[in-house]
Each structure stands twice: as structure tokens, then as C-alpha cells.
């Protein structure tokens, strides 16, 4: 049998990029998938092909401190200059130093030798950590390629840095070259596709350019694999992204901090600035103390403790790798650095904490044995070594990290919840089965029924109460059919909610013509956070792909205002006058407070171009990015806790009314900030925020159709002012009053003023009494009306 093992490294193929593919997504249905955890740093080849840890290899970065072996010794004769970019450009001095350095190092290093923008006077202190190709006989450790040679197994490689020598080293050329040169004699092939990495750096990982590049890569891989499958009897695949890519949301000038110490580089110490870390070597203890003090309180990163060095597996690396390490927080770019000093900052980077969600790469393995869709969890780089040996039917090496086969488990689909109870998913599945049966009785056999919301993304909340598992989140479903039966579905939803014991069963009708749907949070969540539970499984494929980086700010503003209304649905005037909340009321209000805090986190993530459908992913991103931006610990804790409770709800975490004060302060700040970004103006008060919101809404002049729906609605037609329909949006008028109505209840100061402002704004489009004074009874009367109208608007 002619069998080929194809190892395909897709540079910077982030774990969640799989959502943009067609071929790879289909391929993983009969494969083993996981999340690939990047080596700490930037030099992983010893891990892949020799099974070595960073400490065993000795290095984590391309450059190391080694003045005795530096190939850049010629740089000693060039003086330091201030206007170095101009001098270098005019004289070509850097190119000359690099050209000479290539003659003073190994042939392997010469293929990738590049000095970036390291100050020329620093160059003689640095050497390269990888001196030989991993397949070279001179490589000091036994590698996978050495073992292949020992067994006389022919292999093929088309990878960096050899591809640097090609006139064009785009992915298409690499694949074309491979298909021309590979033959049936080869039993193993290693390819390295590189385009995604540069596109992720330049445009950012949430951009439309990344989506297009991933789709192109998917097509190239399909062409490659299908061609090889026609030639070989069996092609086993090991496909992975060596790391992910993190959106850059802020810059950190470590260089200036170092400069402020007054120390002299080259006399007191030496340092190297990568994009995500700074490494130091000291000549005096005084210098080490000064640098440590200077970097001990930096927002956006921190010095690694001994415990962290042990955790990352770099505590016992070669001293030339670094004596002191400063690591940037995820999404923070050290800028300027030794690779970027004159060009604009990049928009995406990797090399952060390897465990950070966006730093993880994708992993897929197929072994031609009809494997069911399985997961191997997290894959560490040294595991590749024994995995390759097993794929090649060679003995695995003992005392090395095990192959991924040792940790593989079948994936149980569908998944609706993260709850660990063995019956959790089956209980949800039974209830969804009941819903589908009832829907079919109402609308006939639909084209599809799509589960959206928390359960659709596999993170539905459940709680164990009196030994019974209960769903906490609503069931949100879309019924795709030719006939619009929304009225009947609304009635059925109310009936099913009572029958199943949940707050809501929201049944929405759609004709399924989704190819034109614009980018909104709702459509983004539908596309990437839903699953078809009955009917045509490809209905979601009709939707276009959406770049999270392009989510409009108005989506965040609308979400925040809707969550303000959500809090108002759970409050009553009598609560503020002493009546205790019932357990059910307390649970409902708690859930609304959680949703409000999540909306705050979602606003920041949209602003940072890092929104995602998964609560867990949002939790990790917000926690890391919020810390780097210096958000208050109280807000961080509330929002992170809210994301957690959305997935893992707990009755013990119910909110009381005093607790809502902090949630409201977060919400108010988010409303003000998002409206400031929406209007591109400086805004510091809620009044100015709502004025800006209304101005933006009315400027769009796209509310006439929405107003017409309001005039035709049974509830709204009786309360809106028809004469106002041409000059304002009924929806925006109501929304603008919501924050002031909530502020009147939760802020003791200026209660009457906030109450009157809410009345004034809503009265622009609705009939409300004109002489209502502040009291909790009057507040409740107004609240109940406005919330009734809000429900009519959103449904």
C-alpha cells in the first residue's frame, strides 16, 4: 500500500478559524481535533520534531545574547546615530552588515538571517538560537528526520526557511512545487503555509481579510489533499496552526521605561525587545534592581516571577535566552520593538501566554481508519514528535511526551450545555424534541428549526434543584418555513414556556432567505453560535461570513439599552418600599443583572474588535484585555462573574437590589462611552449620551418602516403619537428614556430630575401624563407602561 503521512503547518491558523472553512470542517467529522498550545516564545521546531521542551532545547526566541559568536561583529565599527532610518536608507549599512553576517554563520541561518530594526550598535551582542535545520545530520539532538533516515524512509520537505529562497513563496507556489516534486516513493511530507500569519499581523484576526484568506487556504488544502489522495492509496493528515493571533488593542513603550532608568545599554545591561516580551541580561546587580523597579508597576504587562517561569517551562533555559523576562498582556503590543520601530503598529500578534484562548492554534489529525469525530483536547508541541512516529508505524519514544492518541475521546454531539451532569444534554434534547413536535403541529414540516441563544452555542445554563436539572436560560429558536405563522408561534411559545418551566420559549419565523442579511450581533450570533436541530443542516451556510472587527458600534449601544430595559422588567416600585422579592422574582432579576453585566463586557469587546459568540471566549478576552486597559477590579469581577454565571448559573449568586448599584454604574459608563464612540465626540454625561444617540438615529432616516410596524401593532398603535412618525423613531424615543428611568430608581440623588427626563424623552413619541411627580408609585406606573411598550417593540 502506498501510504503518505502529510504534516501541514498552517502558520497562525487560530483554533476558531475553522468556522470559515468548508473542506476542513467536513474533514474533521472523521478526524481528531484539538487546540494547539504554542511553545512559549517563537522557536518551536525542536519541540515538533525532537520532542524537546524549551528548557531541553535551551531557547524560546530567535535571537539570544552571545557576543562571542555573533555574526554581526562588523556592526561594532558603525557609530550610533540619531536619525538611523534615514542613515540606513541612504547608506545601505544594515543590508551590508546582514550580507557579511551570512558569511559568518551556518548555511541554515543564512537562509533566514534578518536583523529587523535592532539598533545597529546592539547587533554584535546577539546570535541566532537555531543553527541547523531540524532535518540536518548536524542537528545535535535526535530528530524525527534522523529516525526516518535510519529506517530508510524517504521524506519530503517544503518549509521555512528553505521557501525563503523561492522567487515567490506564497502558499499557492508552495503547494504547486510540492505536487510537482512529491512522488510515490515519499512516505512523509512536511509543508509550511505562511500567508495567514502575515495577513493576521497586518489586518488583525477579526478582519474580513482573514476570512477571505482562510477560505482561500481551505481551498488550497482541498486541492492539495485531493490530488495526493488520487496518487496514494491512503493519506493521513496532521494539520495544525502553530499558534493563534490576538487583536492588538493597546501599545506599550517598554523602551522608554528602560531609558528612564538612566542605565547605559552595553555597559550596565543588554536587552532585547520582541513584540510581546522583553528579555534582559545584566552586568551589575544595581542595573538589575533598577530595571526590575522600573517595570514592576507597568500597566499592560509584568515581570515573570520564578513561579511563572516554572509554569511556562522556561526557568532552566540557557542563560543566553534571558535572565529576566517581561511578558505583555494579551493584545498589548510592545512598541517600538526590535522588529517594528518605523512602520505603523501591526494589528495582530501572538507569543503571549500560550494558554490564552486567542493564542491557541487549530489541530486536526486523520489516520484513515474511519475515526469518529473525536477530540484530543489541548495539544502541546512536543507531543507532535511521538504522534508522527505512531502515524509512521514506528516505535514511540519512551520518556517523551505521549502522542495525541493517548488522550483522544469521542465527541458527543449535539452539545447544548457545559453542565457536567451526565443527563444534562439529554434533558435539553428531550425538551427540544417536545418543542419541535409542537412546532410541526402548528406549521407543518418546516424546512429547518434552528436553535440559537445560549443553548445553540452549547453554553446553555442549567441548575440542579431538588435533585432535578432545570434549564435557566431561555430557549430561542427560528422556524424556517415558507408560510409566516409568527402569531401562532408566539402563542405556542408562551404555552411551551409554562409547560417546560422556563422563562421564555422564543419561537421566531423566517423564510430562510439569509444570503443578504447584514452584519449585526443577532446575525453574527445566528451564523456562528447556532445549530440546526431539525431539517436542512445547511441553512446557516446561506448566510455570508461576518468579520467581528466590523460590528457596528450602534449594535453595542442598542444592546446596552435593551439590557437596561431588561433590568426594568425585573424591578417593581414596591421592592423599593420594603416588599421582599419572592425566590422567583429574585432569580429573574438576578438573570437580568447578569445579562446587563455581559452587555458591558460585550461593548468593550466590540470596541476592541474582539467579540465572539462564546461566553467562555468573551470571558477570557475581557478578563485579559480589561486588565491591560486598567478597568476597575470591581467591574472586571462583575463582568467576568456574569459570563461565568451565564454558563454555570447558581442560585447562591442571586442579586439583591443594593447590588444592582454597581451593575448600573458599569452599564451607565458603557452607555456613555459607546455613544461617545458612536458620535465621534467627547461625552461625559448620560444626558449628552442620549442626545448623541438620538441625533445619530434620526440622522440615518431609516426608521420609517419600523415606525409603520409600530402603528400597525395592537399595543403600540394605541399609545404612539402618529403625528411624530415622520420626524422621529418611536423605538429610539422609548430607548432614550430607559437609562433615566432606571437611574431614577437606583440613584438617590437627582431622582426627580432623572424621572422627568425619562418622561420628557418618551413623551416625544408616546402619550404619557404631563404632570407626574416623582414617587415610587408613580415610577412603577410609568415603568409598567414603558416596559409593556418595550416588549411590543422587541417582539
QUIGI-V341339 format. One record per helix or strand of 2 or more residues. SS is the DSSP state (@ for helix, = for strand). FROM is the first residue (numbers start at 1). TO is the last residue. If there is no record, write none. Layout:
# QUIGI-V341339
SS;FROM;TO
SS;FROM;TO
This chain:
# QUIGI-V341339
=;3;10
@;15;20
@;23;30
=;32;37
@;45;50
@;54;57
=;63;65
@;73;77
@;84;91
@;93;104
@;107;112
@;120;125
=;126;128
@;144;150
=;155;158
@;162;165
@;171;181
=;188;193
@;195;203
@;208;231
=;234;240
=;246;247
=;250;252
@;254;259
=;269;273
=;277;282
@;285;294
=;301;303
@;306;311
@;319;321
=;324;328
=;332;334
=;348;349
@;357;359
=;361;366
=;374;380
@;383;391
@;404;407
=;409;410
@;424;443
=;448;452
@;453;456
=;462;465
=;468;471
=;475;480
@;486;500
=;505;510
@;521;528
=;531;535
@;539;542
@;548;550
@;553;570
@;573;577
@;583;607
@;615;628
@;633;647
@;651;653
@;657;679
@;686;700
@;704;712
@;716;718
@;722;724
@;730;746
@;751;763
@;776;794
